[in-house]
Amino acid sequence: MRIVALAAILLTLSQSVSAAVAPNIDPRASLGVVQQWIYNYRAKPDYAHVPAAVRVLFHSQTFREPENAGIYLGFIAGAIGSNPAKAEQLVNSFFPVPPEDEWVIVRAIAYSGLPDWRNLLRKVEPKMPGRRVMVDAYLSAKLPTLSEIPLEEKKPGALDKLRAVFTKNPFKKEEKKIDMTLSYAGNQDLLDTLWGYYFATGSHQPILRIMQMLPWSKSRDTVDKLTVGSMARYTLASYAVRDADLRDFLRSELPNQPAPIKEPLAEVIEAADTVQLAAVRKDALAAVEELKTKGSDARRNVNFWGQVGVGAVALGCVSAAALGAVAVGIPCVIGGSASQGLLSFWEKQQ
């Protein structure tokens, strides 16, 4: 369960971040300095200091809780993918890596978008013998790259359900297994990862992927979709307030998008143009309240919410929060209980 204090997060998201030039990184610098540096990286990429910044992230135990580290993982992946000619040199500069953090290097390479990422992963594998299983999983496509992760799990069709009825042994005891399927709808930290990749590269591909999640802000299907969709809409609006280039890109994409995306995207643009972030937050709160009261569209009963629990809408340090916070000197706080989620914070604002 992702444990957060979102009071600092949502308050600081609405603050303006000054357009500073990315400073040099001292390997002994604090995490806050690196957060500010990452946020400003797009304005003036400082590729030479990426290794020092990454060493600070490792030293600060930033990856101790993987679900709260998506922003940094995405940034490292983007940095690797942004310069294919120097990718191997950059990855080698990260070592030695604490054994417990070696997974970050494996996943960042797989998420980098490099055309030849498999060969790079094979080259550095000997330095991480403890992660051989994970490496093999990516090389054999058992684990997907960032671009291969679907928006949501594919639902079985009528034929699939019928086939299961006739092929399933009715006398065999059903074994319950942990569902490890990756999808953006079921893994909120992937939203952070996309933002991190954007900060490192300035590429619009992650932004287009985030835009595809916007219809979920209108969804009453599952709480996961509603949460991810609401945060996608809020982070887009929050960053677009400060980033004129991002606003222009969103505006240019508006006519090209299908109706389910166009409506919430228009709301994002209007909120960014008029700096009405509070309205976006209140609308999300109303949607959560409706889901709490009525249950999902598929299961209109109050028991649905009881099964989900308030903790299911708790979010990690979403990128806009983790990086926007440092501009006003408030670090992203992780701690407390599971009740410190999206719903519990927004309820207190009423």
The 8 nearest C-alpha neighbors of each residue, nearest first, counted from 0:
[[1, 2, 337, 310, 311, 313, 66, 314],
 [0, 2, 315, 314, 313, 3, 66, 67],
 [1, 3, 337, 334, 0, 333, 336, 315],
 [4, 2, 333, 334, 315, 5, 339, 340],
 [3, 5, 339, 6, 332, 333, 334, 7],
 [6, 4, 8, 7, 3, 9, 344, 340],
 [5, 7, 8, 4, 9, 344, 10, 345],
 [6, 8, 10, 5, 9, 11, 4, 331],
 [7, 9, 5, 320, 6, 11, 10, 12],
 [10, 8, 12, 11, 6, 7, 5, 320],
 [11, 9, 7, 12, 8, 13, 6, 14],
 [10, 12, 324, 14, 13, 8, 9, 7],
 [13, 11, 9, 320, 14, 10, 323, 8],
 [12, 14, 11, 10, 237, 15, 276, 9],
 [15, 13, 11, 12, 16, 10, 323, 327],
 [16, 14, 241, 17, 13, 240, 323, 326],
 [17, 15, 326, 18, 14, 323, 241, 327],
 [16, 18, 19, 15, 326, 241, 39, 20],
 [19, 17, 16, 20, 39, 42, 241, 21],
 [20, 18, 17, 21, 39, 22, 42, 16],
 [19, 21, 22, 39, 43, 18, 42, 40],
 [20, 22, 36, 39, 40, 19, 43, 23],
 [23, 21, 20, 36, 24, 19, 45, 32],
 [22, 24, 25, 48, 21, 45, 36, 51],
 [25, 23, 52, 48, 51, 26, 22, 28],
 [24, 26, 28, 27, 51, 23, 52, 55],
 [27, 25, 51, 28, 55, 24, 54, 52],
 [28, 26, 25, 55, 29, 24, 51, 58],
 [29, 27, 25, 26, 32, 55, 30, 24],
 [28, 30, 31, 32, 27, 33, 55, 59],
 [29, 31, 33, 32, 34, 59, 55, 28],
 [30, 32, 34, 29, 33, 325, 35, 330],
 [33, 31, 35, 29, 30, 34, 36, 28],
 [32, 34, 36, 30, 31, 35, 37, 52],
 [35, 33, 31, 37, 36, 32, 322, 30],
 [34, 36, 38, 32, 33, 37, 325, 31],
 [37, 35, 33, 21, 39, 34, 38, 40],
 [38, 36, 40, 34, 35, 39, 33, 198],
 [37, 39, 35, 36, 40, 322, 34, 198],
 [40, 38, 36, 21, 37, 41, 42, 35],
 [39, 41, 44, 37, 43, 42, 38, 21],
 [42, 40, 43, 39, 44, 198, 201, 199],
 [41, 43, 40, 39, 44, 20, 21, 18],
 [42, 44, 41, 40, 45, 21, 20, 39],
 [45, 43, 40, 41, 46, 42, 21, 199],
 [46, 44, 47, 48, 43, 40, 49, 21],
 [45, 47, 49, 48, 44, 78, 50, 82],
 [46, 48, 45, 49, 50, 51, 44, 89],
 [47, 49, 51, 46, 50, 45, 24, 52],
 [48, 50, 52, 46, 51, 47, 53, 45],
 [51, 49, 53, 52, 48, 93, 92, 54],
 [50, 52, 26, 54, 48, 53, 49, 24],
 [53, 51, 49, 55, 54, 50, 33, 24],
 [54, 52, 56, 50, 55, 51, 49, 57],
 [53, 55, 51, 57, 56, 52, 58, 50],
 [54, 56, 58, 52, 53, 57, 26, 59],
 [57, 55, 53, 59, 54, 61, 58, 60],
 [56, 58, 54, 60, 59, 55, 61, 53],
 [57, 59, 55, 60, 56, 54, 61, 53],
 [58, 60, 56, 61, 57, 55, 30, 29],
 [61, 59, 57, 58, 63, 62, 56, 64],
 [60, 62, 59, 56, 63, 57, 68, 64],
 [63, 61, 64, 65, 60, 68, 100, 57],
 [62, 64, 60, 61, 65, 100, 99, 68],
 [63, 65, 62, 66, 67, 68, 61, 60],
 [66, 64, 68, 62, 67, 63, 69, 61],
 [65, 67, 64, 68, 188, 69, 1, 315],
 [66, 68, 315, 65, 64, 316, 69, 188],
 [69, 67, 65, 62, 70, 71, 66, 72],
 [70, 68, 192, 191, 72, 188, 71, 67],
 [69, 71, 195, 191, 192, 73, 318, 68],
 [72, 70, 74, 73, 69, 68, 195, 75],
 [71, 73, 69, 75, 74, 70, 107, 76],
 [74, 72, 195, 192, 196, 76, 70, 71],
 [73, 75, 195, 196, 71, 77, 199, 76],
 [74, 76, 78, 72, 77, 73, 107, 79],
 [77, 75, 107, 111, 73, 79, 74, 78],
 [76, 78, 196, 74, 80, 199, 79, 75],
 [77, 79, 75, 81, 199, 76, 80, 74],
 [80, 78, 86, 76, 77, 81, 111, 75],
 [79, 81, 111, 77, 113, 78, 82, 112],
 [80, 82, 78, 79, 77, 200, 83, 199],
 [81, 83, 84, 80, 85, 86, 79, 78],
 [84, 82, 86, 85, 80, 81, 113, 79],
 [85, 83, 82, 86, 87, 88, 81, 80],
 [86, 84, 88, 83, 82, 87, 89, 79],
 [85, 87, 83, 89, 79, 88, 84, 82],
 [88, 86, 90, 89, 85, 91, 119, 84],
 [87, 89, 91, 85, 86, 90, 92, 84],
 [88, 90, 86, 92, 87, 91, 85, 79],
 [89, 91, 87, 92, 93, 88, 86, 79],
 [92, 90, 88, 93, 89, 94, 87, 123],
 [91, 93, 89, 90, 94, 50, 88, 95],
 [94, 92, 91, 90, 50, 95, 96, 54],
 [95, 93, 96, 92, 91, 90, 126, 97],
 [94, 96, 93, 97, 92, 126, 91, 98],
 [95, 97, 94, 98, 101, 100, 93, 57],
 [96, 98, 100, 99, 101, 95, 57, 94],
 [99, 97, 101, 100, 96, 129, 127, 102],
 [98, 100, 97, 101, 102, 63, 96, 62],
 [101, 99, 97, 102, 98, 103, 96, 62],
 [100, 102, 103, 98, 104, 99, 96, 97],
 [101, 103, 105, 100, 104, 106, 130, 99],
 [104, 102, 101, 106, 105, 100, 107, 72],
 [103, 105, 107, 101, 102, 106, 108, 100],
 [106, 104, 102, 108, 103, 107, 109, 134],
 [105, 107, 109, 103, 108, 104, 110, 102],
 [108, 106, 76, 110, 104, 109, 105, 111],
 [107, 109, 111, 106, 110, 105, 76, 116],
 [108, 110, 106, 107, 144, 111, 116, 105],
 [109, 111, 145, 107, 144, 108, 76, 112],
 [112, 110, 76, 80, 108, 113, 77, 109],
 [111, 113, 80, 110, 114, 109, 116, 146],
 [112, 114, 116, 80, 115, 111, 83, 108],
 [115, 113, 116, 112, 117, 83, 80, 111],
 [116, 114, 113, 117, 118, 119, 112, 83],
 [115, 117, 113, 119, 118, 114, 120, 108],
 [118, 116, 120, 119, 115, 121, 138, 109],
 [117, 119, 121, 120, 116, 115, 122, 123],
 [118, 120, 116, 122, 117, 121, 123, 87],
 [119, 121, 117, 118, 122, 123, 124, 116],
 [120, 122, 118, 124, 119, 123, 117, 125],
 [121, 123, 119, 120, 124, 118, 125, 87],
 [122, 124, 120, 125, 126, 121, 119, 127],
 [123, 125, 121, 127, 126, 122, 120, 128],
 [126, 124, 127, 123, 128, 122, 121, 131],
 [125, 127, 124, 123, 128, 94, 95, 122],
 [126, 128, 124, 125, 129, 130, 101, 131],
 [129, 127, 130, 131, 125, 126, 124, 132],
 [128, 130, 127, 131, 98, 132, 101, 126],
 [131, 129, 133, 128, 132, 127, 134, 102],
 [130, 132, 134, 133, 128, 129, 135, 124],
 [133, 131, 135, 134, 130, 136, 129, 137],
 [134, 132, 136, 130, 135, 131, 137, 105],
 [133, 135, 131, 137, 136, 132, 130, 138],
 [136, 134, 138, 132, 137, 133, 139, 131],
 [135, 137, 141, 133, 139, 134, 142, 138],
 [138, 136, 142, 140, 134, 135, 139, 141],
 [137, 139, 135, 140, 136, 134, 117, 141],
 [138, 140, 136, 137, 141, 135, 142, 134],
 [141, 139, 137, 142, 138, 143, 136, 144],
 [142, 140, 136, 139, 137, 143, 138, 135],
 [141, 143, 137, 140, 136, 144, 139, 138],
 [144, 142, 147, 148, 140, 145, 141, 137],
 [143, 145, 147, 110, 146, 109, 148, 142],
 [144, 146, 110, 147, 148, 143, 109, 112],
 [145, 147, 144, 148, 110, 112, 143, 149],
 [148, 146, 144, 143, 145, 149, 142, 150],
 [147, 149, 145, 182, 146, 143, 181, 144],
 [150, 148, 182, 151, 147, 183, 152, 181],
 [149, 151, 183, 182, 184, 148, 152, 212],
 [152, 150, 182, 184, 149, 183, 153, 185],
 [153, 151, 182, 154, 149, 150, 180, 181],
 [152, 154, 151, 155, 149, 156, 150, 182],
 [153, 155, 152, 156, 151, 159, 157, 160],
 [156, 154, 159, 160, 153, 157, 158, 152],
 [155, 157, 159, 158, 160, 154, 161, 153],
 [156, 158, 160, 159, 161, 155, 162, 154],
 [159, 157, 161, 160, 156, 162, 155, 163],
 [158, 160, 162, 156, 161, 157, 155, 163],
 [161, 159, 163, 157, 158, 162, 156, 164],
 [160, 162, 158, 164, 163, 159, 157, 165],
 [161, 163, 159, 165, 164, 160, 158, 166],
 [162, 164, 160, 166, 161, 165, 167, 159],
 [165, 163, 161, 162, 167, 166, 160, 168],
 [164, 166, 162, 163, 167, 161, 168, 160],
 [167, 165, 163, 164, 162, 168, 161, 169],
 [166, 168, 163, 164, 165, 169, 171, 162],
 [167, 169, 171, 170, 166, 165, 164, 172],
 [170, 168, 171, 167, 172, 164, 166, 173],
 [171, 169, 168, 172, 167, 173, 166, 174],
 [172, 170, 168, 169, 173, 167, 174, 166],
 [171, 173, 174, 170, 169, 168, 175, 167],
 [172, 174, 171, 175, 170, 169, 168, 176],
 [175, 173, 176, 172, 171, 177, 178, 170],
 [174, 176, 173, 177, 178, 172, 179, 171],
 [177, 175, 178, 174, 179, 173, 180, 172],
 [176, 178, 179, 175, 180, 174, 181, 173],
 [177, 179, 180, 176, 181, 175, 185, 152],
 [180, 178, 177, 181, 176, 182, 142, 185],
 [179, 181, 178, 182, 152, 185, 177, 142],
 [182, 180, 179, 148, 186, 185, 183, 149],
 [183, 181, 151, 149, 185, 150, 184, 148],
 [184, 182, 150, 186, 185, 151, 189, 187],
 [183, 185, 151, 224, 182, 186, 150, 223],
 [184, 186, 182, 183, 223, 187, 181, 151],
 [187, 185, 183, 188, 189, 184, 182, 181],
 [186, 188, 189, 190, 227, 185, 183, 184],
 [189, 187, 191, 190, 69, 186, 66, 192],
 [190, 188, 192, 191, 187, 186, 183, 193],
 [189, 191, 193, 188, 192, 187, 194, 209],
 [192, 190, 70, 69, 188, 318, 194, 189],
 [191, 193, 73, 69, 70, 189, 195, 190],
 [192, 194, 196, 205, 190, 195, 191, 73],
 [195, 193, 197, 191, 196, 192, 318, 198],
 [194, 196, 73, 74, 70, 192, 198, 197],
 [195, 197, 73, 77, 74, 193, 199, 194],
 [198, 196, 201, 194, 200, 195, 199, 202],
 [199, 197, 195, 196, 200, 41, 201, 194],
 [200, 198, 77, 74, 196, 197, 78, 201],
 [199, 201, 202, 197, 198, 77, 81, 196],
 [200, 202, 197, 198, 41, 199, 203, 196],
 [203, 201, 200, 204, 197, 205, 206, 196],
 [202, 204, 206, 205, 207, 201, 197, 248],
 [203, 205, 207, 206, 202, 208, 197, 209],
 [206, 204, 208, 193, 207, 203, 197, 209],
 [205, 207, 209, 203, 208, 204, 210, 197],
 [206, 208, 210, 204, 205, 209, 203, 211],
 [207, 209, 205, 211, 206, 210, 204, 212],
 [210, 208, 206, 211, 212, 207, 231, 205],
 [211, 209, 207, 212, 213, 208, 206, 260],
 [210, 212, 208, 209, 213, 207, 260, 214],
 [213, 211, 228, 210, 209, 214, 215, 231],
 [212, 214, 228, 215, 210, 211, 216, 232],
 [215, 213, 216, 259, 217, 260, 212, 218],
 [216, 214, 228, 218, 217, 224, 225, 213],
 [215, 217, 228, 229, 225, 214, 218, 213],
 [218, 216, 215, 214, 219, 225, 286, 228],
 [219, 217, 215, 220, 216, 225, 214, 224],
 [218, 220, 295, 296, 221, 290, 217, 225],
 [219, 221, 295, 296, 218, 297, 222, 224],
 [222, 220, 223, 224, 219, 295, 225, 218],
 [221, 223, 225, 224, 226, 220, 312, 219],
 [224, 222, 226, 221, 225, 185, 227, 184],
 [225, 223, 227, 215, 184, 226, 221, 222],
 [224, 226, 222, 216, 228, 215, 223, 227],
 [227, 225, 223, 229, 224, 228, 222, 312],
 [228, 226, 230, 224, 229, 225, 187, 231],
 [227, 229, 216, 215, 231, 213, 225, 212],
 [230, 228, 216, 232, 226, 231, 227, 225],
 [229, 231, 233, 227, 232, 228, 234, 226],
 [232, 230, 228, 234, 229, 233, 227, 235],
 [231, 233, 229, 235, 230, 234, 213, 228],
 [232, 234, 230, 236, 235, 231, 237, 229],
 [235, 233, 237, 231, 236, 232, 230, 319],
 [236, 234, 232, 238, 233, 237, 239, 231],
 [237, 235, 267, 239, 271, 233, 234, 238],
 [236, 238, 234, 240, 235, 239, 233, 12],
 [239, 237, 240, 235, 241, 236, 242, 234],
 [238, 240, 242, 246, 236, 241, 245, 237],
 [239, 241, 271, 238, 237, 242, 236, 274],
 [242, 240, 239, 238, 15, 243, 16, 237],
 [241, 243, 239, 245, 244, 240, 238, 246],
 [244, 242, 246, 245, 247, 241, 239, 240],
 [245, 243, 247, 246, 242, 248, 239, 249],
 [244, 246, 248, 242, 247, 243, 239, 249],
 [247, 245, 243, 239, 249, 244, 248, 250],
 [246, 248, 250, 244, 245, 249, 251, 243],
 [249, 247, 245, 251, 250, 246, 244, 252],
 [250, 248, 252, 246, 251, 247, 245, 253],
 [249, 251, 247, 253, 248, 252, 246, 268],
 [252, 250, 248, 249, 253, 247, 254, 255],
 [253, 251, 249, 255, 250, 254, 248, 256],
 [252, 254, 250, 255, 256, 251, 261, 249],
 [255, 253, 252, 256, 251, 261, 250, 257],
 [256, 254, 252, 253, 257, 251, 261, 258],
 [255, 257, 261, 253, 254, 260, 252, 258],
 [258, 256, 260, 259, 261, 255, 254, 253],
 [257, 259, 261, 260, 262, 256, 263, 214],
 [260, 258, 214, 257, 261, 262, 263, 213],
 [261, 259, 258, 214, 262, 257, 263, 213],
 [260, 262, 258, 264, 256, 259, 263, 257],
 [261, 263, 265, 264, 260, 259, 258, 266],
 [264, 262, 266, 265, 261, 260, 213, 267],
 [265, 263, 267, 261, 266, 262, 260, 268],
 [264, 266, 268, 262, 263, 267, 261, 269],
 [267, 265, 263, 269, 264, 268, 270, 262],
 [268, 266, 236, 264, 270, 265, 269, 271],
 [269, 267, 271, 265, 270, 266, 272, 264],
 [270, 268, 272, 266, 271, 267, 273, 265],
 [269, 271, 275, 267, 273, 274, 268, 272],
 [270, 272, 240, 274, 268, 236, 269, 273],
 [271, 273, 269, 270, 274, 268, 240, 246],
 [272, 274, 270, 275, 271, 269, 240, 268],
 [275, 273, 271, 270, 272, 276, 240, 269],
 [276, 274, 270, 277, 273, 278, 271, 279],
 [275, 277, 279, 278, 274, 270, 280, 13],
 [278, 276, 280, 279, 275, 281, 13, 274],
 [277, 279, 281, 276, 280, 275, 282, 270],
 [280, 278, 276, 282, 277, 281, 283, 233],
 [279, 281, 277, 283, 278, 282, 284, 276],
 [282, 280, 284, 278, 283, 279, 277, 285],
 [281, 283, 285, 279, 284, 280, 278, 286],
 [282, 284, 286, 280, 281, 285, 229, 287],
 [283, 285, 281, 287, 282, 286, 288, 280],
 [286, 284, 288, 282, 283, 287, 289, 281],
 [285, 287, 283, 289, 284, 288, 290, 282],
 [288, 286, 284, 290, 289, 285, 291, 283],
 [289, 287, 291, 285, 286, 290, 292, 284],
 [290, 288, 286, 292, 291, 287, 293, 285],
 [289, 291, 294, 287, 293, 288, 292, 295],
 [292, 290, 288, 289, 304, 294, 293, 287],
 [291, 293, 289, 290, 294, 288, 301, 304],
 [292, 294, 290, 299, 289, 291, 300, 301],
 [295, 293, 290, 299, 300, 301, 303, 291],
 [294, 296, 220, 298, 297, 219, 299, 221],
 [297, 295, 220, 298, 219, 299, 294, 293],
 [296, 298, 295, 299, 220, 294, 219, 221],
 [299, 297, 295, 296, 300, 294, 303, 220],
 [300, 298, 294, 295, 293, 296, 297, 301],
 [301, 299, 294, 302, 298, 303, 293, 295],
 [300, 302, 303, 294, 304, 293, 292, 305],
 [303, 301, 305, 304, 300, 306, 294, 299],
 [304, 302, 306, 301, 305, 294, 300, 307],
 [305, 303, 307, 306, 302, 291, 301, 308],
 [304, 306, 302, 308, 303, 307, 301, 309],
 [305, 307, 303, 304, 308, 302, 301, 309],
 [308, 306, 304, 305, 311, 303, 309, 222],
 [307, 309, 305, 310, 306, 311, 304, 312],
 [308, 310, 311, 312, 338, 342, 307, 340],
 [311, 309, 337, 313, 312, 308, 338, 340],
 [310, 312, 309, 313, 308, 307, 223, 222],
 [313, 311, 310, 341, 340, 309, 226, 314],
 [340, 314, 312, 310, 341, 311, 1, 2],
 [315, 313, 1, 312, 340, 3, 341, 316],
 [316, 314, 67, 1, 317, 3, 2, 313],
 [317, 315, 321, 67, 320, 318, 331, 314],
 [318, 316, 320, 191, 319, 315, 321, 314],
 [317, 319, 321, 191, 320, 70, 322, 316],
 [318, 320, 323, 322, 317, 321, 234, 12],
 [321, 319, 8, 323, 318, 317, 322, 12],
 [322, 320, 318, 331, 316, 324, 319, 323],
 [321, 323, 324, 320, 34, 319, 325, 318],
 [322, 324, 320, 319, 325, 12, 326, 321],
 [325, 323, 329, 11, 322, 326, 321, 320],
 [324, 326, 328, 327, 329, 323, 330, 322],
 [327, 325, 324, 328, 16, 323, 35, 17],
 [328, 326, 325, 329, 324, 11, 323, 14],
 [327, 329, 325, 326, 330, 324, 31, 323],
 [328, 330, 324, 325, 327, 331, 7, 326],
 [331, 329, 324, 325, 332, 328, 31, 321],
 [330, 332, 321, 324, 316, 333, 329, 8],
 [333, 331, 4, 330, 334, 3, 7, 316],
 [334, 332, 3, 4, 2, 331, 335, 316],
 [333, 335, 3, 2, 332, 4, 336, 339],
 [336, 334, 2, 3, 339, 337, 4, 333],
 [335, 337, 338, 339, 2, 334, 3, 340],
 [336, 338, 310, 339, 2, 340, 313, 335],
 [337, 339, 336, 340, 310, 309, 343, 313],
 [340, 338, 337, 4, 336, 343, 3, 344],
 [313, 341, 339, 338, 343, 342, 312, 310],
 [340, 342, 313, 344, 312, 343, 345, 314],
 [341, 343, 345, 344, 340, 346, 312, 309],
 [344, 342, 346, 340, 345, 341, 339, 338],
 [345, 343, 347, 346, 342, 341, 6, 340],
 [344, 346, 348, 342, 347, 343, 341, 284],
 [347, 345, 343, 348, 344, 349, 342, 284],
 [348, 346, 345, 344, 349, 343, 342, 6],
 [349, 347, 345, 346, 344, 281, 343, 6],
 [348, 347, 346, 345, 281, 284, 344, 285]]
